Amino acid sequence: MDPKRRHRDLSRTVRASWTLYLQFCTVFLTVSVVGLGWVLTRPADNQMDPRAQHVVAIVFVIQTLLTAITSGAMALYTSRVARDQEHLENLLSQSHVFALPSVGPAVPTLLAQWADWFNCVAMIAMAGLWAYVGFFW
């Protein structure tokens, strides 16, 4: 395969993956925060059946843990793409005598990893909050 084309395809794929990931996280986090607000701010005369509250909490714990796993997977995926692109850039610069060295990575790996792992930890904390609200509140 042509290294230039592969580099371009990797760039497009990682951007598309990040777009989907951000949309996914936005929807799941919004639904989780709205659900948490609904459970915590109900009037005292409108209490939820404890079994129903447990089920709601379990659903949100599972949802937030899946979001945490997705965040970790995106961190690993982004690192792999960055390594692949760096390798392709090295191949391209070796095959073209006048090619300028890269001024920086095509994929901001450190930023992406920090954001992904931070989101992973935040989602695990949110799952813990849901477990507390669902079973001890």
C-alpha beads as a LAMMPS data file, in Angstrom:
LAMMPS data file: protein, C-alpha beads

137 atoms
136 bonds

1 atom types
1 bond types

-500.0 500.0 xlo xhi
-500.0 500.0 ylo yhi
-500.0 500.0 zlo zhi

Masses

1 110.0

Atoms # bond

1 1 1 0.000 0.000 0.000
2 1 1 1.117 3.537 -0.708
3 1 1 2.471 5.098 2.535
4 1 1 1.043 8.543 1.688
5 1 1 -2.407 7.100 1.162
6 1 1 -2.172 4.999 4.317
7 1 1 -1.090 8.058 6.335
8 1 1 -4.041 10.048 4.974
9 1 1 -6.455 7.176 5.653
10 1 1 -5.215 6.833 9.233
11 1 1 -5.684 10.566 9.770
12 1 1 -9.240 10.446 8.478
13 1 1 -10.088 7.354 10.483
14 1 1 -8.749 8.714 13.754
15 1 1 -10.631 11.999 13.239
16 1 1 -13.863 10.126 12.465
17 1 1 -13.334 7.863 15.471
18 1 1 -12.786 10.842 17.739
19 1 1 -15.911 12.550 16.406
20 1 1 -18.011 9.460 17.135
21 1 1 -16.356 9.011 20.529
22 1 1 -17.059 12.601 21.576
23 1 1 -20.692 12.321 20.457
24 1 1 -21.027 9.017 22.313
25 1 1 -19.537 10.455 25.515
26 1 1 -21.630 13.613 25.282
27 1 1 -24.879 11.661 25.001
28 1 1 -24.022 9.166 27.741
29 1 1 -22.723 11.802 30.149
30 1 1 -25.737 14.061 29.549
31 1 1 -28.211 11.242 30.122
32 1 1 -26.321 10.139 33.239
33 1 1 -26.192 13.630 34.773
34 1 1 -29.875 14.287 33.985
35 1 1 -30.800 10.909 35.486
36 1 1 -28.732 11.588 38.574
37 1 1 -30.335 15.000 38.978
38 1 1 -33.791 13.471 38.596
39 1 1 -33.115 10.803 41.231
40 1 1 -31.557 13.235 43.714
41 1 1 -34.032 16.115 43.407
42 1 1 -37.370 14.307 43.529
43 1 1 -39.779 15.735 46.108
44 1 1 -40.094 13.730 49.329
45 1 1 -43.714 12.870 48.511
46 1 1 -42.703 11.386 45.124
47 1 1 -40.207 8.721 46.189
48 1 1 -39.214 5.882 43.898
49 1 1 -39.734 2.253 44.807
50 1 1 -36.386 0.996 46.191
51 1 1 -36.258 -1.904 43.706
52 1 1 -36.850 0.481 40.814
53 1 1 -34.123 2.758 42.168
54 1 1 -31.731 -0.210 42.280
55 1 1 -32.535 -1.109 38.669
56 1 1 -32.039 2.480 37.486
57 1 1 -28.724 2.643 39.349
58 1 1 -27.537 -0.666 37.879
59 1 1 -28.379 0.506 34.350
60 1 1 -26.424 3.731 34.850
61 1 1 -23.488 1.943 36.512
62 1 1 -23.242 -0.371 33.495
63 1 1 -23.580 2.569 31.098
64 1 1 -20.836 4.591 32.773
65 1 1 -18.509 1.593 33.013
66 1 1 -18.984 0.988 29.282
67 1 1 -18.134 4.637 28.684
68 1 1 -15.006 4.240 30.846
69 1 1 -13.952 1.169 28.843
70 1 1 -14.544 3.065 25.596
71 1 1 -12.354 5.912 26.857
72 1 1 -9.518 3.532 27.660
73 1 1 -9.896 1.861 24.265
74 1 1 -9.709 5.245 22.524
75 1 1 -6.503 6.086 24.425
76 1 1 -4.893 2.852 23.254
77 1 1 -6.203 3.245 19.700
78 1 1 -4.936 6.820 19.411
79 1 1 -1.477 5.766 20.611
80 1 1 -1.361 2.958 18.074
81 1 1 -2.394 5.278 15.231
82 1 1 0.236 7.821 16.275
83 1 1 2.934 5.118 16.212
84 1 1 1.757 3.908 12.810
85 1 1 1.759 7.439 11.421
86 1 1 5.217 8.154 12.803
87 1 1 6.495 4.980 11.152
88 1 1 4.891 6.002 7.843
89 1 1 6.367 9.496 8.118
90 1 1 9.810 7.968 8.634
91 1 1 9.341 5.786 5.561
92 1 1 8.203 8.757 3.506
93 1 1 11.090 10.960 4.626
94 1 1 13.602 8.203 3.786
95 1 1 12.148 7.694 0.309
96 1 1 12.200 11.425 -0.517
97 1 1 15.630 13.001 -0.163
98 1 1 14.225 16.523 0.043
99 1 1 11.428 15.723 2.477
100 1 1 11.383 17.909 5.559
101 1 1 11.188 16.176 8.917
102 1 1 7.825 16.331 10.643
103 1 1 7.367 19.377 12.848
104 1 1 5.138 17.476 15.221
105 1 1 2.963 14.425 15.426
106 1 1 -0.030 14.209 13.122
107 1 1 -2.025 12.886 16.082
108 1 1 -1.717 14.801 19.405
109 1 1 -1.165 11.599 21.336
110 1 1 -0.364 13.023 24.755
111 1 1 -3.405 15.286 24.746
112 1 1 -5.636 12.459 23.534
113 1 1 -4.304 10.013 26.107
114 1 1 -4.688 12.504 28.942
115 1 1 -8.277 13.285 27.903
116 1 1 -9.180 9.623 27.446
117 1 1 -7.687 8.378 30.718
118 1 1 -9.117 11.336 32.631
119 1 1 -12.555 10.588 31.177
120 1 1 -12.109 6.919 32.056
121 1 1 -11.410 7.809 35.705
122 1 1 -14.305 10.304 35.757
123 1 1 -16.698 7.662 34.413
124 1 1 -15.563 5.149 37.034
125 1 1 -16.213 7.801 39.703
126 1 1 -19.653 8.455 38.162
127 1 1 -20.396 4.715 38.309
128 1 1 -19.453 4.765 41.999
129 1 1 -21.756 7.734 42.556
130 1 1 -24.598 5.902 40.840
131 1 1 -23.975 2.827 42.991
132 1 1 -24.078 4.977 46.119
133 1 1 -27.264 6.800 45.051
134 1 1 -28.932 3.576 43.959
135 1 1 -28.205 1.487 47.018
136 1 1 -27.410 3.786 49.949
137 1 1 -29.285 7.051 49.305

Bonds

1 1 1 2
2 1 2 3
3 1 3 4
4 1 4 5
5 1 5 6
6 1 6 7
7 1 7 8
8 1 8 9
9 1 9 10
10 1 10 11
11 1 11 12
12 1 12 13
13 1 13 14
14 1 14 15
15 1 15 16
16 1 16 17
17 1 17 18
18 1 18 19
19 1 19 20
20 1 20 21
21 1 21 22
22 1 22 23
23 1 23 24
24 1 24 25
25 1 25 26
26 1 26 27
27 1 27 28
28 1 28 29
29 1 29 30
30 1 30 31
31 1 31 32
32 1 32 33
33 1 33 34
34 1 34 35
35 1 35 36
36 1 36 37
37 1 37 38
38 1 38 39
39 1 39 40
40 1 40 41
41 1 41 42
42 1 42 43
43 1 43 44
44 1 44 45
45 1 45 46
46 1 46 47
47 1 47 48
48 1 48 49
49 1 49 50
50 1 50 51
51 1 51 52
52 1 52 53
53 1 53 54
54 1 54 55
55 1 55 56
56 1 56 57
57 1 57 58
58 1 58 59
59 1 59 60
60 1 60 61
61 1 61 62
62 1 62 63
63 1 63 64
64 1 64 65
65 1 65 66
66 1 66 67
67 1 67 68
68 1 68 69
69 1 69 70
70 1 70 71
71 1 71 72
72 1 72 73
73 1 73 74
74 1 74 75
75 1 75 76
76 1 76 77
77 1 77 78
78 1 78 79
79 1 79 80
80 1 80 81
81 1 81 82
82 1 82 83
83 1 83 84
84 1 84 85
85 1 85 86
86 1 86 87
87 1 87 88
88 1 88 89
89 1 89 90
90 1 90 91
91 1 91 92
92 1 92 93
93 1 93 94
94 1 94 95
95 1 95 96
96 1 96 97
97 1 97 98
98 1 98 99
99 1 99 100
100 1 100 101
101 1 101 102
102 1 102 103
103 1 103 104
104 1 104 105
105 1 105 106
106 1 106 107
107 1 107 108
108 1 108 109
109 1 109 110
110 1 110 111
111 1 111 112
112 1 112 113
113 1 113 114
114 1 114 115
115 1 115 116
116 1 116 117
117 1 117 118
118 1 118 119
119 1 119 120
120 1 120 121
121 1 121 122
122 1 122 123
123 1 123 124
124 1 124 125
125 1 125 126
126 1 126 127
127 1 127 128
128 1 128 129
129 1 129 130
130 1 130 131
131 1 131 132
132 1 132 133
133 1 133 134
134 1 134 135
135 1 135 136
136 1 136 137
